Each structure stands twice: as structure tokens, then as C-alpha cells.
């Protein structure tokens, strides 16, 4: 959908993704970087517009029945998350 709508996006991948589900990187597309080993986490965060969607999974690529999803709608907080994302992006 993002490709069809020409939406630019970037992804920071958990360091286990290239090892466990490398095809996901090509399927998702967009610019990406891989976090260094030792920074793996079951958490995922998407930031778009004034929304932050955060969720957890039980393993890389497997959300299972125990995953938790929450959405925060707040422009200032979304902008803060974008700043933090940019810092991480710049240092990977």
C-alpha cells in the first residue's frame, strides 16, 4: 500500500530479522537499517501523522495471541518519537 501511494518510509529492524526472516526486508521495502546485535526486542513501533502504534510480539515475525497493541494519538508525542527514531537511525 505504501508503494502504491508513494509513501516514503524507513524501518529499523531487529538484528534477528535478517537471520530469521530475511525475505521480510525485501517484502516490506523502503529504506532500512539493522539495529546492532544486543539491541533486539519484541517491541515494534510505527509512527505516522499524529499516531504512534506500539505492539509486542512473542518472536520475530510472530505476533501470536499474547501480543499487545496500543495506539496513541498526539502530535507532540509523535514528533518526539520521530526525533528519537532519527537519533537511532543516524547512529546505526
OpenMM code with the backbone's topology and positions (N, CA, C; nanometers):
from openmm import Vec3, app, unit

residues = "UNK UNK UNK UNK UNK UNK UNK UNK UNK UNK UNK UNK UNK UNK UNK UNK UNK UNK UNK UNK UNK UNK UNK UNK UNK UNK UNK UNK UNK UNK UNK UNK UNK UNK UNK UNK UNK UNK UNK UNK UNK UNK UNK UNK UNK UNK UNK UNK UNK UNK UNK UNK UNK UNK UNK UNK UNK UNK UNK UNK UNK UNK UNK UNK UNK UNK UNK UNK UNK UNK UNK UNK UNK UNK UNK UNK UNK UNK UNK UNK UNK UNK UNK UNK UNK UNK UNK UNK UNK UNK UNK UNK".split()
positions = [
    Vec3(0.0819, -0.1191, 0.0000),
    Vec3(0.0000, 0.0000, 0.0000),
    Vec3(0.0868, 0.1263, 0.0000),
    Vec3(0.1933, 0.1266, 0.0785),
    Vec3(0.2802, 0.2438, 0.0830),
    Vec3(0.3451, 0.2669, -0.0530),
    Vec3(0.3876, 0.1595, -0.1188),
    Vec3(0.4481, 0.1729, -0.2514),
    Vec3(0.3477, 0.2298, -0.3506),
    Vec3(0.2264, 0.1788, -0.3484),
    Vec3(0.1215, 0.2243, -0.4403),
    Vec3(0.0909, 0.3721, -0.4205),
    Vec3(0.0947, 0.4165, -0.2959),
    Vec3(0.0633, 0.5553, -0.2635),
    Vec3(0.1872, 0.6449, -0.2591),
    Vec3(0.3012, 0.5879, -0.2955),
    Vec3(0.4286, 0.6602, -0.2991),
    Vec3(0.4607, 0.7256, -0.1647),
    Vec3(0.4381, 0.6507, -0.0585),
    Vec3(0.4683, 0.6967, 0.0766),
    Vec3(0.6105, 0.6536, 0.1111),
    Vec3(0.6939, 0.7488, 0.1477),
    Vec3(0.8322, 0.7200, 0.1866),
    Vec3(0.8331, 0.6757, 0.3329),
    Vec3(0.9015, 0.5672, 0.3599),
    Vec3(0.9120, 0.5225, 0.4985),
    Vec3(1.0461, 0.4549, 0.5206),
    Vec3(1.0837, 0.4500, 0.6472),
    Vec3(1.2099, 0.3883, 0.6872),
    Vec3(1.1815, 0.2904, 0.8000),
    Vec3(1.2620, 0.1856, 0.8039),
    Vec3(1.2427, 0.0823, 0.9040),
    Vec3(1.3749, 0.0530, 0.9738),
    Vec3(1.3702, 0.0439, 1.1048),
    Vec3(1.4815, -0.0063, 1.1846),
    Vec3(1.4443, -0.1491, 1.2231),
    Vec3(1.5199, -0.2446, 1.1733),
    Vec3(1.4892, -0.3851, 1.2004),
    Vec3(1.5643, -0.4371, 1.3209),
    Vec3(1.4975, -0.5219, 1.3935),
    Vec3(1.5590, -0.6004, 1.4989),
    Vec3(1.6747, -0.6796, 1.4357),
    Vec3(1.7862, -0.6960, 1.5064),
    Vec3(1.9003, -0.7662, 1.4469),
    Vec3(1.8727, -0.9124, 1.4128),
    Vec3(1.7653, -0.9703, 1.4654),
    Vec3(1.7337, -1.1103, 1.4337),
    Vec3(1.6610, -1.1254, 1.3011),
    Vec3(1.6035, -1.0176, 1.2498),
    Vec3(1.5238, -1.0275, 1.1266),
    Vec3(1.6051, -1.0805, 1.0088),
    Vec3(1.7246, -1.0264, 0.9785),
    Vec3(1.7990, -1.0783, 0.8629),
    Vec3(1.8329, -1.2273, 0.8753),
    Vec3(1.8475, -1.2745, 0.9971),
    Vec3(1.8813, -1.4152, 1.0198),
    Vec3(1.7577, -1.5050, 1.0125),
    Vec3(1.6479, -1.4594, 1.0717),
    Vec3(1.5299, -1.5451, 1.0861),
    Vec3(1.4285, -1.5299, 0.9738),
    Vec3(1.4082, -1.4099, 0.9233),
    Vec3(1.3113, -1.3893, 0.8148),
    Vec3(1.3640, -1.2849, 0.7160),
    Vec3(1.4739, -1.3162, 0.6475),
    Vec3(1.5362, -1.2184, 0.5582),
    Vec3(1.4447, -1.1714, 0.4448),
    Vec3(1.3524, -1.2551, 0.4005),
    Vec3(1.2639, -1.2141, 0.2909),
    Vec3(1.1711, -1.0996, 0.3328),
    Vec3(1.1484, -1.0832, 0.4610),
    Vec3(1.0614, -0.9756, 0.5101),
    Vec3(1.1172, -0.8388, 0.4716),
    Vec3(1.2481, -0.8259, 0.4703),
    Vec3(1.3106, -0.6975, 0.4388),
    Vec3(1.2760, -0.6568, 0.2953),
    Vec3(1.2873, -0.7496, 0.2018),
    Vec3(1.2534, -0.7198, 0.0623),
    Vec3(1.1041, -0.6980, 0.0447),
    Vec3(1.0241, -0.7751, 0.1163),
    Vec3(0.8789, -0.7637, 0.1029),
    Vec3(0.8276, -0.6300, 0.1563),
    Vec3(0.8844, -0.5840, 0.2648),
    Vec3(0.8408, -0.4571, 0.3232),
    Vec3(0.8891, -0.3411, 0.2379),
    Vec3(1.0132, -0.3490, 0.1905),
    Vec3(1.0679, -0.2434, 0.1054),
    Vec3(1.1031, -0.1195, 0.1849),
    Vec3(1.1260, -0.0108, 0.1125),
    Vec3(1.1632, 0.1137, 0.1775),
    Vec3(1.3079, 0.1122, 0.2248),
    Vec3(1.3510, 0.2251, 0.2756),
    Vec3(1.4848, 0.2339, 0.3338),
    Vec3(1.4860, 0.1589, 0.4656),
    Vec3(1.6003, 0.0984, 0.4972),
    Vec3(1.6068, 0.0281, 0.6253),
    Vec3(1.7498, 0.0248, 0.6778),
    Vec3(1.7580, 0.0014, 0.8059),
    Vec3(1.8841, -0.0255, 0.8737),
    Vec3(1.8569, -0.1360, 0.9743),
    Vec3(1.9624, -0.2066, 1.0100),
    Vec3(1.9524, -0.3149, 1.1067),
    Vec3(2.0144, -0.2668, 1.2380),
    Vec3(1.9407, -0.2812, 1.3459),
    Vec3(1.9960, -0.2460, 1.4764),
    Vec3(2.1120, -0.3402, 1.5092),
    Vec3(2.2104, -0.2946, 1.5848),
    Vec3(2.3232, -0.3806, 1.6214),
    Vec3(2.2788, -0.4966, 1.7101),
    Vec3(2.3552, -0.6043, 1.7027),
    Vec3(2.3289, -0.7179, 1.7923),
    Vec3(2.3334, -0.6687, 1.9362),
    Vec3(2.2488, -0.7257, 2.0182),
    Vec3(2.2385, -0.6827, 2.1570),
    Vec3(2.1262, -0.5830, 2.1787),
    Vec3(2.0649, -0.5353, 2.0693),
    Vec3(1.9545, -0.4408, 2.0792),
    Vec3(1.8255, -0.5016, 2.0261),
    Vec3(1.8131, -0.6313, 2.0407),
    Vec3(1.6904, -0.6977, 1.9980),
    Vec3(1.5816, -0.6794, 2.1030),
    Vec3(1.4592, -0.6754, 2.0559),
    Vec3(1.3450, -0.6512, 2.1435),
    Vec3(1.2187, -0.7050, 2.0772),
    Vec3(1.1221, -0.7479, 2.1556),
    Vec3(0.9959, -0.7929, 2.0962),
    Vec3(0.9022, -0.6765, 2.0626),
    Vec3(0.9441, -0.5536, 2.0890),
    Vec3(0.8583, -0.4377, 2.0652),
    Vec3(0.8728, -0.3820, 1.9249),
    Vec3(0.7641, -0.3282, 1.8746),
    Vec3(0.7607, -0.2635, 1.7433),
    Vec3(0.6862, -0.1320, 1.7594),
    Vec3(0.7302, -0.0319, 1.6861),
    Vec3(0.6664, 0.0988, 1.6947),
    Vec3(0.6548, 0.1581, 1.5552),
    Vec3(0.5365, 0.1978, 1.5178),
    Vec3(0.5126, 0.2680, 1.3918),
    Vec3(0.4687, 0.4099, 1.4251),
    Vec3(0.5223, 0.5057, 1.3515),
    Vec3(0.4880, 0.6461, 1.3731),
    Vec3(0.4391, 0.7022, 1.2402),
    Vec3(0.3211, 0.7576, 1.2393),
    Vec3(0.2696, 0.8202, 1.1181),
    Vec3(0.1692, 0.9276, 1.1562),
    Vec3(0.1857, 1.0438, 1.0918),
    Vec3(0.0985, 1.1559, 1.1248),
    Vec3(0.1075, 1.1881, 1.2724),
    Vec3(-0.0070, 1.1929, 1.3380),
    Vec3(-0.0105, 1.2202, 1.4817),
    Vec3(-0.0311, 1.0931, 1.5630),
    Vec3(0.0005, 0.9773, 1.5026),
    Vec3(-0.0245, 0.8486, 1.5668),
    Vec3(0.1027, 0.7693, 1.5923),
    Vec3(0.1017, 0.7008, 1.7044),
    Vec3(0.2076, 0.6070, 1.7402),
    Vec3(0.1383, 0.4753, 1.7688),
    Vec3(0.1768, 0.3725, 1.6956),
    Vec3(0.1212, 0.2398, 1.7189),
    Vec3(0.2348, 0.1544, 1.7730),
    Vec3(0.2175, 0.1035, 1.8923),
    Vec3(0.3195, 0.0229, 1.9577),
    Vec3(0.2619, -0.1145, 1.9853),
    Vec3(0.3409, -0.2161, 1.9563),
    Vec3(0.2937, -0.3512, 1.9855),
    Vec3(0.4105, -0.4422, 2.0170),
    Vec3(0.3791, -0.5528, 2.0801),
    Vec3(0.4787, -0.6528, 2.1161),
    Vec3(0.4431, -0.7826, 2.0466),
    Vec3(0.5416, -0.8662, 2.0323),
    Vec3(0.5214, -0.9975, 1.9726),
    Vec3(0.5900, -1.1010, 2.0597),
    Vec3(0.5635, -1.2272, 2.0281),
    Vec3(0.6279, -1.3324, 2.1056),
    Vec3(0.7611, -1.3726, 2.0448),
    Vec3(0.7806, -1.3364, 1.9172),
    Vec3(0.9062, -1.3652, 1.8495),
    Vec3(0.9097, -1.2843, 1.7204),
    Vec3(1.0213, -1.2800, 1.6558),
    Vec3(1.0355, -1.2057, 1.5316),
    Vec3(0.9352, -1.2581, 1.4292),
    Vec3(0.8484, -1.1701, 1.3814),
    Vec3(0.7515, -1.2063, 1.2795),
    Vec3(0.6339, -1.2890, 1.3270),
    Vec3(0.6209, -1.3091, 1.4577),
    Vec3(0.5121, -1.3912, 1.5109),
    Vec3(0.4451, -1.3146, 1.6241),
    Vec3(0.3258, -1.2650, 1.5970),
    Vec3(0.2581, -1.1838, 1.6974),
    Vec3(0.1779, -1.2665, 1.7952),
    Vec3(0.1365, -1.3849, 1.7576),
    Vec3(0.0699, -1.4751, 1.8496),
    Vec3(-0.0529, -1.4165, 1.9165),
    Vec3(-0.1048, -1.4900, 2.0120),
    Vec3(-0.2251, -1.4487, 2.0841),
    Vec3(-0.1954, -1.3574, 2.2025),
    Vec3(-0.0695, -1.3510, 2.2422),
    Vec3(-0.0344, -1.2742, 2.3610),
    Vec3(0.0192, -1.1351, 2.3297),
    Vec3(0.0143, -1.0956, 2.2034),
    Vec3(0.0632, -0.9636, 2.1660),
    Vec3(-0.0255, -0.8543, 2.2228),
    Vec3(0.0342, -0.7405, 2.2436),
    Vec3(-0.0383, -0.6240, 2.2943),
    Vec3(-0.0185, -0.5103, 2.1946),
    Vec3(-0.1265, -0.4414, 2.1609),
    Vec3(-0.1211, -0.3288, 2.0686),
    Vec3(-0.1870, -0.2092, 2.1360),
    Vec3(-0.1224, -0.0931, 2.1256),
    Vec3(-0.1898, 0.0277, 2.1702),
    Vec3(-0.1568, 0.1422, 2.0765),
    Vec3(-0.2490, 0.2336, 2.0656),
    Vec3(-0.2359, 0.3476, 1.9763),
    Vec3(-0.2471, 0.4752, 2.0589),
    Vec3(-0.1549, 0.5665, 2.0354),
    Vec3(-0.1592, 0.6969, 2.0990),
    Vec3(-0.1763, 0.7990, 1.9865),
    Vec3(-0.2715, 0.8885, 2.0028),
    Vec3(-0.2922, 0.9948, 1.9054),
    Vec3(-0.2578, 1.1267, 1.9727),
    Vec3(-0.1396, 1.1768, 1.9368),
    Vec3(-0.0918, 1.3009, 1.9956),
    Vec3(0.0228, 1.3530, 1.9097),
    Vec3(0.0064, 1.4672, 1.8473),
    Vec3(0.1066, 1.5199, 1.7551),
    Vec3(0.2403, 1.5452, 1.8232),
    Vec3(0.2391, 1.6061, 1.9411),
    Vec3(0.3649, 1.6358, 2.0093),
    Vec3(0.4413, 1.5083, 2.0431),
    Vec3(0.3708, 1.4075, 2.0897),
    Vec3(0.4373, 1.2824, 2.1230),
    Vec3(0.4867, 1.2122, 1.9966),
    Vec3(0.4081, 1.2140, 1.8893),
    Vec3(0.4520, 1.1546, 1.7630),
    Vec3(0.5784, 1.2250, 1.7123),
    Vec3(0.5820, 1.3571, 1.7231),
    Vec3(0.7014, 1.4306, 1.6829),
    Vec3(0.8216, 1.3932, 1.7698),
    Vec3(0.7986, 1.3714, 1.8979),
    Vec3(0.9067, 1.3279, 1.9868),
    Vec3(0.9592, 1.1916, 1.9448),
    Vec3(0.8693, 1.0991, 1.9152),
    Vec3(0.9101, 0.9657, 1.8700),
    Vec3(0.9895, 0.9753, 1.7399),
    Vec3(0.9488, 1.0644, 1.6494),
    Vec3(1.0226, 1.0820, 1.5244),
    Vec3(1.1647, 1.1320, 1.5516),
    Vec3(1.1794, 1.2217, 1.6484),
    Vec3(1.3113, 1.2706, 1.6851),
    Vec3(1.3970, 1.1575, 1.7397),
    Vec3(1.3407, 1.0755, 1.8262),
    Vec3(1.4144, 0.9618, 1.8817),
    Vec3(1.4509, 0.8622, 1.7717),
    Vec3(1.3557, 0.8373, 1.6812),
    Vec3(1.3827, 0.7480, 1.5682),
    Vec3(1.4997, 0.8025, 1.4876),
    Vec3(1.4998, 0.9310, 1.4589),
    Vec3(1.6059, 0.9909, 1.3789),
    Vec3(1.7419, 0.9749, 1.4473),
    Vec3(1.7448, 0.9906, 1.5770),
    Vec3(1.8700, 0.9720, 1.6511),
    Vec3(1.9214, 0.8294, 1.6335),
    Vec3(1.8324, 0.7329, 1.6518),
    Vec3(1.8732, 0.5919, 1.6357),
    Vec3(1.9173, 0.5673, 1.4917),
    Vec3(1.8403, 0.6167, 1.3961),
    Vec3(1.8730, 0.5987, 1.2536),
    Vec3(2.0133, 0.6539, 1.2235),
    Vec3(2.0418, 0.7728, 1.2750),
    Vec3(2.1703, 0.8370, 1.2493),
    Vec3(2.2873, 0.7609, 1.3104),
    Vec3(2.2617, 0.6820, 1.4142),
    Vec3(2.3689, 0.6129, 1.4843),
    Vec3(2.3779, 0.4640, 1.4493),
    Vec3(2.3014, 0.4217, 1.3526),
    Vec3(2.3107, 0.2806, 1.3082),
    Vec3(2.3938, 0.2715, 1.1827),
] * unit.nanometer
topology = app.Topology()
chain = topology.addChain("A")
for resn in residues:
    res = topology.addResidue(resn, chain)
    for name in ("N", "CA", "C"):
        topology.addAtom(name, app.Element.getBySymbol(name[0]), res)
